[in-house]
């Protein structure tokens, strides 16, 4: 039987290093956090060979006292925590005193430091956690530390290290998140002598520009929220810069970069219906809670935290993000790619070499003779000689102040004679006014679309073309109508006036006894959603009426899915339970792509879109794309 014995310091440090120092990026994190705790305003980080050969971190912080240089590498030696301090309420990033000892235990370390106001600095070198030498040295104020040959004395750890490229990427990601967490500190980062990041130390927007570049910077939405127990600042991205993973999400709580699936899910909840399934929003959010309501001492690397009143904080976070989002943030701007000078030269050379055939020239002359087109048309626009159809009027359209259906009931509309030509975009196509008769029956956010809209027409029987000021708006007619149908049902649910459709015969759904009881316990919610149901024997439910949007669906399967949703979600809102089914139903009953629309149908869609709170379909697809006039002029070389 083995007797219990106390481990020696070197063995204990190596064990601690296995928790704190897992790869080069974790070393950088600990050293940069030490620099931040030391009051640094400028930090420089450099790595070589993915950080395995060398990591160098220097700062202009307060420095270390010469007498404390060796002590700093002892386990549980720290200047940030004092005996008797509570773990709740800690404000410093470090507090255990394990980082330097763990790093030194598995590498060769050299550190120089000079306190502010001191004449000289002090240097120290260690191998495997043992001090090799200590000496006075001339150096700038602050601290610089070299970490060489990481895991040189623990070869078993090397098999868990990934490629040089993967480790370099991990280091860059870690430094980038520290830049975002402390935008007021100037941080520079280099890899093998090549500068990658240089944050100016000014504000968060500039830090995001330094880390992610202009594409992300141009699509940011600011967040500013002050609640009862939570303060939120930072930026979220619009749907243009969403990703298929959470790599573009940075969560900062009281200055600590943390991983939190619950916080990420809360932000995704706020983006509900604005983000496609499988996509995750970009965000850099800094959450501030009272220090005593957060415990950072739950993970060796301090990348996880525990919050008191977590549910209340997450609910406030959802409100904070939702308040920052608006219909204008749903608009997607299309930037037309411009040809490079090389491509332009290539086109020009082809044009110069290509001779136009004589027959094409004669055809062009004949065509010019058929059409009378002034070089500078008057205000009324171009006039086509002997135009067969004079009914096309592209003058600006006055948008109706009330829904089209109400105006049609009050004002008789003169029906065109059969001999009259129909608009080009609705010729030979049955009108779909019945599909569009959706009353705007709920108060919603105003200003979703601009007021100055001029209908141009329809492209590919799928996209509505509308001019607004100096922009061309392209609207997906199916996505738009789907959003309008969905909003109508939500409004009915809010007022508990959902239109129900009685069934010719009750639909009996057999289920377990506990599931029947679950339905009965939430019967009021089912009633508010438009269901009429009751028990049918011991293990079945009889459904006598369903929401009108459910017509045509497999009712048996849909109801069982909803019961399962209740079971999994627990205390859930009616919408959370029925949402997926409603979305499918609204998609099925909406105008389809390839369905031509007339002028009045387009006008009615636009009128109703002006009141919708979101310009995305319930699946998260964008409804409106915008092309600026300036982008068109640049591509046509009208402007440079």
HELIX and SHEET records of a PDB file:
HELIX    1   1 UNK A    9  UNK A   20  1                                  12    
HELIX    2   2 UNK A   24  UNK A   37  1                                  14    
HELIX    3   3 UNK A   49  UNK A   51  5                                   3    
HELIX    4   4 UNK A   66  UNK A   68  5                                   3    
HELIX    5   5 UNK A   71  UNK A   73  5                                   3    
HELIX    6   6 UNK A   99  UNK A  105  1                                   7    
HELIX    7   7 UNK A  155  UNK A  158  1                                   4    
HELIX    8   8 UNK A  164  UNK A  181  1                                  18    
HELIX    9   9 UNK A  204  UNK A  212  1                                   9    
HELIX   10  10 UNK A  214  UNK A  217  1                                   4    
HELIX   11  11 UNK A  239  UNK A  241  5                                   3    
HELIX   12  12 UNK A  261  UNK A  270  1                                  10    
HELIX   13  13 UNK A  291  UNK A  293  5                                   3    
HELIX   14  14 UNK A  310  UNK A  324  1                                  15    
HELIX   15  15 UNK A  327  UNK A  330  1                                   4    
HELIX   16  16 UNK A  341  UNK A  353  1                                  13    
HELIX   17  17 UNK A  358  UNK A  370  1                                  13    
HELIX   18  18 UNK A  404  UNK A  410  1                                   7    
HELIX   19  19 UNK A  424  UNK A  426  5                                   3    
HELIX   20  20 UNK A  433  UNK A  436  1                                   4    
HELIX   21  21 UNK A  477  UNK A  494  1                                  18    
HELIX   22  22 UNK A  513  UNK A  521  1                                   9    
HELIX   23  23 UNK A  523  UNK A  528  1                                   6    
HELIX   24  24 UNK A  548  UNK A  550  5                                   3    
HELIX   25  25 UNK A  555  UNK A  569  1                                  15    
HELIX   26  26 UNK A  574  UNK A  589  1                                  16    
HELIX   27  27 UNK A  599  UNK A  609  1                                  11    
HELIX   28  28 UNK A  629  UNK A  635  1                                   7    
SHEET    1   A 8 UNK A 130  UNK A 137  0                                        
SHEET    2   A 8 UNK A 121  UNK A 127 -1                                        
SHEET    3   A 8 UNK A 108  UNK A 114 -1                                        
SHEET    4   A 8 UNK A 142  UNK A 148 -1                                        
SHEET    5   A 8 UNK A  54  UNK A  59 -1                                        
SHEET    6   A 8 UNK A  42  UNK A  48 -1                                        
SHEET    7   A 8 UNK A 186  UNK A 191  1                                        
SHEET    8   A 8 UNK A 194  UNK A 198 -1                                        
SHEET    1   B 5 UNK A 220  UNK A 226  0                                        
SHEET    2   B 5 UNK A 231  UNK A 237 -1                                        
SHEET    3   B 5 UNK A 283  UNK A 288 -1                                        
SHEET    4   B 5 UNK A 249  UNK A 253  1                                        
SHEET    5   B 5 UNK A 256  UNK A 258 -1                                        
SHEET    1   C 2 UNK A 294  UNK A 295  0                                        
SHEET    2   C 2 UNK A 306  UNK A 307 -1                                        
SHEET    1   D 5 UNK A 332  UNK A 334  0                                        
SHEET    2   D 5 UNK A 624  UNK A 628  1                                        
SHEET    3   D 5 UNK A 471  UNK A 476 -1                                        
SHEET    4   D 5 UNK A 463  UNK A 468 -1                                        
SHEET    5   D 5 UNK A 453  UNK A 459 -1                                        
SHEET    1   E 3 UNK A 500  UNK A 510  0                                        
SHEET    2   E 3 UNK A 540  UNK A 547 -1                                        
SHEET    3   E 3 UNK A 532  UNK A 535 -1                                        
END                                                                             
